[in-house]
Amino acid sequence: NVNGPDALPLFKWLKDRQKIPFGAAGDAKGNGVADNDAITQTDTSVLWKPIARGDIGWNFEKFLVGPDGKFVRRYSRYHLIGDIEPDIDEAVASTVASGKKRRLD
């Protein structure tokens, strides 16, 4: 689970780092709600309670964690995957510049 009281610790940690996803904030649906603020698409049923603003609203939200294990950014489902590349490059470069290495075992 990614939302609600049974959310896995990883997803709780990710959502705590950035409550509202970064990305396109337009109203593509024309429903009077900014796309980033909509928790669901057009369906009003949800499978968890209580609903929180920081919940993962759709399965295409993305999280970037740097090579050092630090949270970088949360992206909305509308943020194009190709537009994340500069953030990835910056995260890798800053980790390399700091000389930090993460051991993976």
C-alpha positions in Angstrom: 0.0 0.0 0.0 1.2 3.5 -0.8 -1.6 5.5 1.0 -3.6 5.3 4.2 -2.7 3.8 7.5 -1.2 0.7 6.0 1.2 2.5 3.6 4.6 1.0 3.5 7.4 2.9 5.4 9.2 3.8 2.2 6.1 5.6 0.8 5.4 7.4 4.1 9.0 8.6 4.0 8.8 9.8 0.4 5.5 11.6 0.9 6.8 13.3 4.1 9.7 14.8 2.1 7.4 16.7 -0.3 3.6 16.8 0.3 2.6 18.2 -3.0 4.1 16.9 -6.3 6.1 19.2 -8.5 4.9 19.5 -12.1 2.3 20.8 -14.4 -0.4 22.7 -12.4 -2.8 23.4 -15.2 -6.5 22.3 -15.3 -6.3 19.9 -18.3 -9.6 18.3 -17.3 -11.5 21.6 -17.1 -13.0 20.6 -13.8 -11.9 23.7 -11.9 -9.2 21.9 -10.0 -5.5 22.2 -10.8 -4.3 18.8 -12.0 -1.7 18.5 -9.2 -4.5 19.0 -6.6 -6.7 16.2 -7.9 -6.2 13.0 -5.9 -8.0 10.8 -8.4 -9.0 11.1 -12.1 -12.7 11.3 -12.7 -13.7 8.5 -10.3 -14.7 9.7 -6.8 -14.2 6.3 -5.2 -10.9 5.7 -3.3 -9.7 2.5 -1.6 -8.3 4.0 1.5 -9.3 6.4 4.3 -8.6 9.0 5.5 -7.6 10.8 2.3 -4.7 13.2 2.8 -3.4 15.9 0.4 0.0 14.3 0.4 -1.4 11.0 -0.8 0.0 9.5 -4.1 -2.9 10.4 -6.4 -2.1 8.2 -9.4 0.3 5.4 -10.4 2.4 7.7 -12.6 3.7 10.0 -9.8 7.5 9.8 -9.7 10.0 10.2 -6.9 13.7 10.9 -7.4 16.2 9.8 -4.7 19.8 10.6 -5.2 22.7 8.1 -5.3 23.4 9.1 -1.7 19.9 8.0 -0.6 18.7 11.5 -0.1 15.3 12.6 -1.3 15.5 15.0 -4.3 11.9 15.7 -5.6 8.4 14.3 -6.1 6.8 14.8 -9.5 3.2 14.8 -10.5 1.7 12.3 -12.9 1.6 15.1 -15.5 5.3 15.9 -15.3 7.0 14.5 -18.4 9.6 11.8 -17.6 12.1 13.4 -20.0 11.9 16.7 -18.0 13.4 14.9 -15.0 16.8 14.3 -16.6 18.3 17.7 -15.5 17.4 16.9 -11.9 19.0 13.4 -12.2 22.2 14.9 -13.7 22.3 17.5 -10.9 21.7 14.9 -8.1 24.5 12.7 -9.5 26.9 15.6 -10.0 26.3 17.0 -6.5 26.9 13.5 -5.0 30.1 13.1 -7.0 31.3 16.6 -6.1 30.8 15.9 -2.4 32.8 12.7 -2.7 30.1 10.7 -1.0 29.9 7.1 -1.9 27.0 4.8 -1.0 27.8 1.2 -0.4 25.3 -1.2 -1.9 25.2 -4.6 -0.3 
